[in-house]
Amino acid sequence: MSEGLHHPLFEGLPDRVRARVAASARRMEVDPGTWIVREGDPGDGLYLLEEGTVEIGCSTGAGSGRVLATLGPGAVFGEMAVVEEKPRSAAVVARTRAVVRFLPRAAVVELMREHPEFALRLLRELSRRLREFNRVYVEQTLQMERLALVGRFARAIIHDLKSPLNVLQLAAEMGLATQADATRRAEALHRIRRQVERITDSIQEILLFTEGGSGIEGMTPTIYADFLKAVLEELSGEVKLRGPDLLWTPDDWPAGRVRLQPRRLRRVLQNLVHNACDALSAGGRIEVRLTGTDACAVTEVHDDGPGVPAEIRDRLFEPFVTHGKRHGTGLGLAICRRIVEDHGGRIEAGVSPLGGALFRFTLPWVGAKSR
């Protein structure tokens, strides 16, 4: 009896049956790097690994492969294609010098029909292999998703830094110009300081978002209209450099107070206004409006751009969902929602009377609203 066929699969089979199987088996010696089975080959038989090490893998559709399992002496492979009567779904390559026994499919099927215990062992081997493949696949998929997530957050940080870095460059050039006077240099220094703060706030907000913290500490009752006006005045210079007109009319704004964290809420307005700028590639109009109800302040950012399709509006505030921005990360609006909800409010997207997008968020008043 051939040594290679002393395998648990054949335990309990009569000697004459084992001898018949041994006679039908073909012994193969392969060198390292040799393909024993290729993906798509006919499922023409079963392999028993006597010596050496082999790897089972499959293609990913991107010109590369994925290793599903590494097998050593005593292993069985090729059973799936034999049972299914379909082409090989994976490839097998020798990683060391290997000795394998090949059993033709006809011999394997005959054994399964005549000896149910052999069929049961083969199915158990198939089940064990599928479980192992599934475990490896899940682990590798999770690893790929983690790497993709790191890449997305890296792009989010880079995307958020582009605008303040551009302002920093312009402010530095303005302040260092030979014809710059003391007033102009002081203005440039102020802009540089504000953009450094903005960069720091952006990074801290992304870290807070990834850690899942609430960030509700340090809320200060503030006259919201004054806060909003100051932020818009700060943004107006940046928006002007990009082309659109940023408009607001504070004369009829309600004068109530809200509890807020100035730096975090400033980020919401910066994000919404810069998103509108992205939608208005050449000029355009952005309007910021403030109204109120008895319960809350209502801030709206309108633009006359192409707008947001209805089918995606409800998903815009989910992480990594983006629309209409070639290099957008889909993280900015998710962070905006987190900040607004931390302030006790809500944010939503809609259609502006100007014809473009509308983003509206609410903030609860402290006590009764006054006008």
C-alpha positions as CSV (number, residue, x, y, z in Angstrom):
1,M,0.0,0.0,0.0
2,S,1.4,3.5,-0.9
3,E,2.5,5.4,2.1
4,G,0.8,8.6,0.8
5,L,-2.6,7.1,1.1
6,H,-2.4,6.4,4.8
7,H,-4.7,9.4,5.4
8,P,-7.6,9.9,7.8
9,L,-9.9,10.2,4.7
10,F,-9.4,6.5,4.0
11,E,-9.7,5.1,7.5
12,G,-12.0,2.1,7.8
13,L,-12.0,1.3,4.1
14,P,-11.4,-2.3,3.1
15,D,-7.9,-3.2,2.0
16,R,-9.1,-4.0,-1.5
17,V,-10.6,-0.6,-1.8
18,R,-7.5,1.1,-0.5
19,A,-5.4,-0.9,-2.9
20,R,-7.7,0.2,-5.8
21,V,-7.4,3.9,-4.7
22,A,-3.6,3.6,-4.5
23,A,-3.5,2.1,-8.0
24,S,-5.4,5.0,-9.4
25,A,-3.4,7.7,-7.6
26,R,-0.6,9.5,-9.4
27,R,2.5,10.7,-7.5
28,M,3.9,14.1,-8.4
29,E,7.1,15.8,-7.2
30,V,7.1,19.6,-7.7
31,D,9.7,22.3,-7.2
32,P,9.2,25.5,-5.3
33,G,7.2,28.1,-7.2
34,T,5.4,25.4,-9.3
35,W,1.7,25.9,-9.9
36,I,0.0,22.6,-9.0
37,V,-3.5,24.0,-9.7
38,R,-4.5,27.2,-11.4
39,E,-7.7,29.1,-10.9
40,G,-10.2,28.1,-13.6
41,D,-8.6,24.7,-14.3
42,P,-11.1,21.8,-14.6
43,G,-12.0,20.1,-11.2
44,D,-10.6,16.8,-12.4
45,G,-9.4,15.4,-9.1
46,L,-8.3,15.5,-5.5
47,Y,-4.8,16.2,-4.2
48,L,-3.1,14.8,-1.0
49,L,0.0,16.6,0.2
50,E,2.6,14.2,1.4
51,E,5.6,16.4,1.8
52,G,6.4,20.1,1.7
53,T,4.3,23.3,1.9
54,V,1.8,24.8,-0.5
55,E,-0.3,28.0,-0.6
56,I,-3.9,28.3,-1.7
57,G,-4.8,31.7,-3.1
58,C,-7.2,33.5,-5.4
59,S,-7.1,36.6,-7.6
60,T,-8.6,39.9,-6.4
61,G,-9.6,41.3,-9.7
62,A,-6.9,44.0,-9.4
63,G,-4.0,42.2,-10.8
64,S,-2.9,40.8,-7.5
65,G,-3.7,37.7,-5.5
66,R,-4.8,36.9,-1.9
67,V,-3.4,34.0,0.1
68,L,-6.2,32.1,1.7
69,A,-4.3,29.3,3.4
70,T,-0.9,27.7,3.8
71,L,-1.0,23.8,4.0
72,G,1.5,21.3,5.2
73,P,2.0,17.5,5.0
74,G,-1.3,15.5,5.3
75,A,-3.4,18.3,3.9
76,V,-6.1,17.8,1.2
77,F,-6.9,20.3,-1.5
78,G,-9.0,20.4,-4.7
79,E,-12.0,18.8,-3.0
80,M,-14.4,21.7,-3.6
81,A,-14.2,21.5,-7.4
82,V,-14.6,17.8,-7.3
83,V,-17.8,18.0,-5.3
84,E,-19.2,20.9,-7.3
85,E,-18.2,19.6,-10.7
86,K,-17.0,23.2,-11.5
87,P,-13.7,24.8,-12.4
88,R,-11.1,25.5,-9.7
89,S,-12.0,28.5,-7.7
90,A,-8.5,29.0,-6.3
91,A,-4.9,28.3,-7.3
92,V,-2.3,26.2,-5.4
93,V,1.4,26.9,-5.7
94,A,4.3,25.0,-4.0
95,R,6.3,27.1,-1.6
96,T,8.9,24.4,-0.9
97,R,9.7,21.2,-2.7
98,A,6.5,19.2,-2.4
99,V,5.2,15.7,-3.1
100,V,1.5,15.3,-3.8
101,R,-0.8,12.4,-4.7
102,F,-3.5,13.1,-7.4
103,L,-6.8,11.1,-7.3
104,P,-8.9,11.4,-10.4
105,R,-12.4,12.7,-9.9
106,A,-13.9,9.4,-11.2
107,A,-12.2,7.4,-8.4
108,V,-13.2,10.0,-5.8
109,V,-16.9,10.0,-6.9
110,E,-17.0,6.2,-6.9
111,L,-15.6,6.1,-3.3
112,M,-18.3,8.6,-2.2
113,R,-21.0,6.5,-3.7
114,E,-19.8,3.2,-2.3
115,H,-18.6,4.4,1.1
116,P,-20.8,7.1,2.8
117,E,-18.2,7.3,5.7
118,F,-15.6,8.5,3.1
119,A,-18.1,11.1,1.7
120,L,-18.8,12.3,5.2
121,R,-15.1,12.8,6.0
122,L,-14.6,14.6,2.7
123,L,-17.5,16.9,3.4
124,R,-16.1,17.6,6.9
125,E,-12.8,18.5,5.3
126,L,-14.5,20.8,2.9
127,S,-16.5,22.4,5.8
128,R,-13.3,22.9,7.8
129,R,-11.5,24.5,4.8
130,L,-14.4,26.8,4.1
131,R,-14.4,28.0,7.7
132,E,-10.7,28.7,7.6
133,F,-11.0,30.5,4.3
134,N,-13.8,32.6,5.7
135,R,-11.8,33.5,8.8
136,V,-8.8,34.5,6.7
137,Y,-11.0,36.5,4.3
138,V,-12.7,38.4,7.1
139,E,-9.3,39.2,8.8
140,Q,-7.8,40.4,5.5
141,T,-10.9,42.4,4.6
142,L,-11.0,44.1,8.0
143,Q,-7.3,45.0,7.6
144,M,-7.9,46.5,4.2
145,E,-10.9,48.4,5.6
146,R,-8.7,49.8,8.4
147,L,-6.1,50.9,5.9
148,A,-8.7,52.5,3.7
149,L,-10.2,54.3,6.8
150,V,-6.7,55.6,7.7
151,G,-6.4,56.9,4.1
152,R,-9.7,58.6,4.2
153,F,-9.0,60.4,7.4
154,A,-5.6,61.4,6.0
155,R,-7.3,62.9,3.0
156,A,-9.8,64.6,5.2
157,I,-7.1,66.3,7.2
158,I,-5.2,67.3,4.0
159,H,-8.5,68.6,2.5
160,D,-9.3,70.7,5.6
161,L,-5.8,72.2,5.7
162,K,-5.7,73.4,2.1
163,S,-7.9,76.5,2.6
164,P,-6.2,77.8,5.7
165,L,-2.8,77.1,4.2
166,N,-3.7,79.1,1.2
167,V,-4.7,82.0,3.4
168,L,-1.5,81.6,5.4
169,Q,0.5,81.9,2.2
170,L,-1.3,85.0,1.0
171,A,-1.1,86.7,4.5
172,A,2.6,85.9,4.7
173,E,3.3,87.4,1.2
174,M,1.2,90.4,2.1
175,G,3.0,91.0,5.5
176,L,6.5,90.4,4.1
177,A,6.1,92.6,1.0
178,T,8.7,95.4,0.8
179,Q,5.9,98.0,0.5
180,A,3.9,96.7,3.4
181,D,3.4,99.3,6.2
182,A,2.9,98.6,9.9
183,T,-0.9,98.4,9.5
184,R,-0.7,95.9,6.7
185,R,1.8,93.8,8.6
186,A,-0.4,93.7,11.7
187,E,-3.4,92.6,9.6
188,A,-1.3,89.9,8.0
189,L,-0.1,88.7,11.5
190,H,-3.7,88.6,12.7
191,R,-4.7,86.5,9.7
192,I,-1.8,84.1,10.2
193,R,-2.8,83.6,13.9
194,R,-6.4,83.0,13.0
195,Q,-5.5,80.4,10.4
196,V,-3.1,78.6,12.7
197,E,-6.0,78.4,15.2
198,R,-8.2,77.1,12.5
199,I,-5.8,74.4,11.6
200,T,-5.4,73.4,15.2
201,D,-9.2,73.3,15.7
202,S,-9.7,71.2,12.6
203,I,-7.3,68.6,13.7
204,Q,-8.8,68.5,17.2
205,E,-12.3,68.2,15.8
206,I,-11.3,65.2,13.6
207,L,-9.6,63.6,16.6
208,L,-12.7,64.2,18.8
209,F,-14.9,62.7,16.0
210,T,-12.8,59.5,15.7
211,E,-12.7,59.1,19.5
212,G,-16.5,59.4,19.7
213,G,-16.4,62.1,22.4
214,S,-19.2,64.5,22.9
215,G,-17.2,67.7,23.3
216,I,-19.9,69.4,25.3
217,E,-17.6,70.8,27.9
218,G,-17.0,74.6,28.1
219,M,-20.3,75.8,26.6
220,T,-20.7,79.6,27.1
221,P,-23.9,81.6,26.8
222,T,-23.3,83.9,23.9
223,I,-25.3,86.4,21.9
224,Y,-25.5,84.3,18.8
225,A,-26.1,87.2,16.3
226,D,-22.8,88.8,17.4
227,F,-20.9,85.5,17.1
228,L,-22.4,84.8,13.7
229,K,-21.6,88.3,12.3
230,A,-17.9,88.0,13.5
231,V,-17.5,84.6,11.9
232,L,-18.9,85.9,8.6
233,E,-16.7,89.0,8.6
234,E,-13.7,86.7,9.1
235,L,-14.9,84.4,6.2
236,S,-15.7,87.2,3.8
237,G,-12.1,87.8,2.8
238,E,-11.5,84.1,2.1
239,V,-14.7,83.8,0.1
240,K,-13.9,86.9,-1.9
241,L,-10.5,85.4,-3.0
242,R,-12.4,82.4,-4.3
243,G,-14.9,84.4,-6.4
244,P,-18.5,84.1,-4.9
245,D,-20.2,86.9,-3.0
246,L,-20.9,86.2,0.7
247,L,-24.0,88.2,1.8
248,W,-25.8,88.6,5.1
249,T,-28.2,91.2,6.6
250,P,-27.9,91.4,10.4
251,D,-30.3,94.2,10.9
252,D,-33.3,92.0,11.7
253,W,-31.4,89.1,13.4
254,P,-32.8,88.0,16.7
255,A,-30.6,88.9,19.7
256,G,-31.0,85.8,21.9
257,R,-28.2,83.8,23.6
258,V,-27.2,80.3,22.9
259,R,-24.8,78.0,24.7
260,L,-21.9,77.4,22.4
261,Q,-18.2,76.5,22.0
262,P,-17.0,79.3,19.7
263,R,-14.2,77.4,18.0
264,R,-16.3,74.3,17.2
265,L,-19.3,76.2,16.0
266,R,-17.1,78.4,13.9
267,R,-16.0,75.2,12.1
268,V,-19.6,74.4,11.2
269,L,-20.0,77.8,9.5
270,Q,-16.6,77.6,7.8
271,N,-17.4,74.2,6.4
272,L,-20.8,75.1,5.1
273,V,-19.6,78.3,3.5
274,H,-16.6,76.7,1.9
275,N,-18.7,73.8,0.6
276,A,-20.9,76.4,-1.1
277,C,-17.8,78.0,-2.6
278,D,-16.8,74.6,-4.0
279,A,-20.2,74.3,-5.6
280,L,-19.9,77.7,-7.2
281,S,-16.9,77.2,-9.5
282,A,-17.0,80.6,-11.1
283,G,-18.6,83.4,-9.0
284,G,-22.1,82.9,-7.6
285,R,-23.9,84.0,-4.5
286,I,-23.9,82.7,-0.9
287,E,-26.4,84.1,1.6
288,V,-26.4,83.4,5.3
289,R,-29.7,84.1,7.1
290,L,-30.6,84.0,10.8
291,T,-34.2,83.7,12.1
292,G,-35.6,82.3,15.3
293,T,-38.5,80.6,16.9
294,D,-39.5,80.6,20.5
295,A,-37.3,77.6,21.0
296,C,-34.2,78.0,18.9
297,A,-32.1,80.1,16.5
298,V,-32.2,79.0,12.9
299,T,-29.2,79.5,10.7
300,E,-29.4,78.9,7.0
301,V,-26.6,78.9,4.3
302,H,-28.0,79.4,0.8
303,D,-26.3,79.3,-2.6
304,D,-27.4,79.6,-6.2
305,G,-25.3,76.6,-7.4
306,P,-26.5,73.3,-8.8
307,G,-27.9,72.0,-5.5
308,V,-27.9,68.5,-4.1
309,P,-30.1,65.7,-5.5
310,A,-33.0,64.7,-3.3
311,E,-31.9,61.0,-3.2
312,I,-28.6,61.9,-1.4
313,R,-29.6,64.7,0.9
314,D,-30.5,62.4,3.8
315,R,-27.1,60.7,3.6
316,L,-24.9,63.7,3.2
317,F,-24.2,63.8,7.0
318,E,-23.0,60.2,7.1
319,P,-19.2,59.7,7.3
320,F,-17.5,59.5,3.8
321,V,-20.6,60.4,1.8
322,T,-19.9,63.2,-0.6
323,H,-21.4,64.9,-3.6
324,G,-20.2,67.3,-6.3
325,K,-16.7,67.6,-4.9
326,R,-14.0,65.9,-6.9
327,H,-11.6,65.7,-4.0
328,G,-14.1,65.8,-1.2
329,T,-13.7,63.4,1.8
330,G,-17.3,63.2,2.9
331,L,-16.2,63.8,6.5
332,G,-16.9,67.6,6.9
333,L,-20.6,67.4,7.1
334,A,-20.5,64.4,9.4
335,I,-18.4,66.5,11.7
336,C,-20.8,69.4,11.3
337,R,-23.7,67.2,12.4
338,R,-21.7,66.0,15.5
339,I,-20.9,69.6,16.5
340,V,-24.5,70.8,16.0
341,E,-25.9,67.9,17.9
342,D,-23.4,68.4,20.7
343,H,-24.9,71.9,20.9
344,G,-28.4,70.4,21.3
345,G,-29.5,71.3,17.7
346,R,-30.2,69.6,14.4
347,I,-28.9,70.1,10.9
348,E,-30.5,69.3,7.5
349,A,-30.1,69.9,3.8
350,G,-32.7,71.2,1.3
351,V,-33.4,73.4,-1.7
352,S,-32.7,77.1,-1.5
353,P,-35.1,79.7,-3.0
354,L,-31.9,80.9,-4.8
355,G,-32.0,77.7,-6.8
356,G,-29.1,75.9,-5.2
357,A,-28.4,74.1,-1.9
358,L,-29.7,75.0,1.5
359,F,-28.1,73.9,4.8
360,R,-30.1,74.7,7.9
361,F,-29.1,74.1,11.5
362,T,-30.9,75.0,14.8
363,L,-29.5,75.9,18.2
364,P,-31.6,76.1,21.3
365,W,-32.0,79.6,23.0
366,V,-30.9,80.1,26.6
367,G,-34.2,80.9,28.3
368,A,-36.7,83.0,26.4
369,K,-35.8,84.3,22.9
370,S,-35.7,88.1,22.6
371,R,-35.7,90.3,19.6
